[in-house]
Amino acid sequence: MAGHSQFKNIMHRKGAQDKKRAKAFTRLIRELTVAAKISGDPDANPRLRSAIAAARGANMPKDNIDRVLKKAAGGGDDTNYDEIRYEGYGPGGVAMIVDTLTDNRNRTASEVRSAFTKFGGNLGETNSVSFMFDRVGQLIYLVDQASSDAMFEAALEAGADNVESSEDSHEITCQPEGLNTVREYLEEHLGAPVSASLAWKPQNTVSVTENQASTLLKLLDVLDECDDVQSISANYDIADDILAKLTA
């Protein structure tokens, strides 16, 4: 259950913090809305429980969370969101999965396709790249929240499958259905994680050149700006010196 992750998590990339916070809140609100419409009881609804935990982890005010839940449960929000997954390849043959929640399929498809086309990527059919990823529960802790040894021991006791530590964070993965159990145990012993969600973890990574990395990061930024995009997963590996140069 030990190792070093070479997968560069998108959440660590450079960006304007206020803008990213607002974008994160928008995504969390959509997830809360969709989850609450399934059932307003967190104890009986693991998805809602995870959505609330994610919102709290992002420091969303409790009043905001309660307002969204009340509106969704009470039928005050009649917006219907469809969950659509797009798969394809970006620059350098990087496999990408883009998960969206949208109230307008045509708009979302157009925006995602346009982004891929503009930056030399191409969309594929469903399951064209997802076989190269594992669906996992993923939790992120910062290194100042726990040492590598403490993180390993706690994750082991929680029933997690793996821990990968880098200079700034610990990435804990578990079976998708065990996410809430692992999160609750770790939160009790180590505090709240930076994030806890279902994720697509690449089985292998693809190294990219500086030019490919530059175009890839632009593609990721454009997709990240799309309101309907909830998450982006990709199997790229950018060398530290190249990443530092491109994000300086």
N, C-alpha and C positions, 0 to 999 in steps of 0.2 A: 504493500500500500504506500510505497514511497516512490519519489521520482521528481524529475524537474520538467516542468511543462515548457515546451518551445512554442506552443500555440499562443499567439499574441491576441489576447482578449480585446475585443473592440471597445469595451468599456474603459480601457486604460488609455485610449488614444486622445491626443490633444484636442481641445475644443473649448468654446466659450461656455463657462460653467452655468451661468444664468439661463442661457438659451437651452442647454442640455437638460437643465432641471425642469424647465417648462415642458420640453418635449417628453421627458420621462413621466411627468405628471399626466400628460395627455394620454400616453399609452397605458398607464396604470388605471386611469379612470375608465378607459374602454374595457380593460380586462375585468375590473370590478363590476362594471355594468353587465357584461356578458355572463359572468359567474353568478351574480346575484339573481339574474333572471332564471337560472336553473333552480336555485334554492337560496333563500335568504338566511338559512341557518348554517353558519360556518362549521358547526360540529358534524353536520350531515353532508357537507359539501366541501370536499378537499380542495377543489379548485378555488372556491371563494376564500377558504382559509389561507391558501397560498397567496392569493391576490391581496388580501388584507395585510399579510406579513410583508409582502413586497412593498406595499404602499407605506407601511410604517418604517420599513428599512430605508426608504427614500426620504424619510422625514416629512411625509405628507401630513398636514394638520389633521387631527382626529375629526374635527368638525367637517372637513372636506370629505373624508372617507364616509362618515355617517350620512352626509347629505346625498352622496352618490348612491349608497346602499338603499336609503329610504326612497329615493326617486325611482330606482330600478324595481325594487320590491313592490312599490305602490302603484306601478304602472304609469308613473309620471314621465318616464322616458320610453317613447314608443319607437326609438331608433333600433332597427334590427341590423346587427353586424354579422357578416359572413366571415368565416375563417378560411383563408385561401393561402396555400403554400406555393411559392414559385421556386423552381429549381433551374440551375443553369451553370454556365462557366464564365468566369471573368478573365481578365488579362493573365497570361502565363499559364492558362489551363487550370486556374483555381476553381474548385467546385464550390458553389454557393447555394444556400437555402435562405429564402426570404419569406418569413411568416408575416401575414397581414391580417388585420381586422378591418373590414370595410363595409360601408353602407352603400357603396357604388362600385360594383365589380368592374365596369367598363373604365372608370376613371383610374382605378388602381392598376389594372392590367396595362393601360396606356402609359402610366408613369413609370412602372417597373420596366416595361419593355423598352421605353425610350432611354432610360438610364443605362441599361445593358448595351443597347445599340450604340449610344454615344461614346461609350468608353471601351469599345472593342470586345464586349462580351456577347453571349447569346443564350437565350432561354431554351430550356429543353422541356420534355414531357414530365409529368408526375413520375417520381421515382427514378429519374434519369441520373441523379447524383446522390440521393438520400441513402443509397445502399453503402456509400462510403463513410457514413456517419453512424454513430450510435445514439439512440434517444436515451438521455439520462436525466436524473435530477442533479442539479448543479448548485453548489453554494460557494460563495466567495467570502473569505475573511482576510483582513489585512494582517500583515505580520506583527503589528504592534498589539493585536488582540490576543495572540497566542504564539508560543514558540512552535517550531516544527514538531518537536517531541510531544508537546501538549496537544497539538492539533491532531497528530497521528493517533494518540491514545483515545482522545475523545471521539474521533471519527470511527475508530474501531469499535468502541463501546456502543456507538449510536447505530451501528449496522451499515455504515457506508462501505462502498467497494474500493475506493481509491482516494489518495491525497497526493496532490502535486504542489510543491512549494517553489516559489520563485523569490526574487529579492524583495518584492513588495506585497505578495499575496499568497494565500493558500487556496487551492481549488479542490473542493471535495465533491466527489461524484457518487451517486447511488442509483439504485433502480428507480425508475419513474414513480412507481406506486409507493416507494418508501420515502419520498421527498419530505413529506410533512413530519413523519416520525423522526427522521434524522435531524430536520431543522429544529424541531421542538427540543430534542435532547441537547443539541449543540447550543441552542439559545439559552437553555437553562444553565449550562455549565460554562459557556464562554461569552455569552451575550449575543446580541442580534448580528447576523451576517450582513455584509454589504449588500448581497443579493442572494435570492433563493428562487430558483425557477427551473422549469423543464428546459433542456437545451439539446442542441445537436452537437455532439462532440466528434471531431474528425478522427478516423482511425489512423490516418497518416497525413502528413503535411507536405505541401509543395513549396519548394524554395523559388523565390522570384528575384529577378534582376532589379536594379534600381529603377530603370524605366518602367518595367512592369509594375513595380510596387507603387510608383508615383501615380500611374493611371488607376491602379486598383484602389488606392486610398481615395481618389476623386470619386470613383464609382460608389464606394462605401459611404462617402459623405453625402452624395446626392440621394442615395437610397435612405439614408438616415434622416434626411430632411423631409421625406414623404410622410405625411400625417398618418397614412394607413399602415405603415410598416411598424410592426411590433418588435421584431428581432431579425438580426442578420447573422448567419453562421457561415463560416468559410474555412477552408483547410490550407490557408497560406502560411508561410513562414518567411518573415522578413528579417534579415540579419540585423542585429542591434545597431551596427554602424550606419547601415542604410536607413533604418527607421529614424535614428537620431538626426541624420542629415535632412530627411524629408519633413520632419516635424519641428525643426529648429525655428 
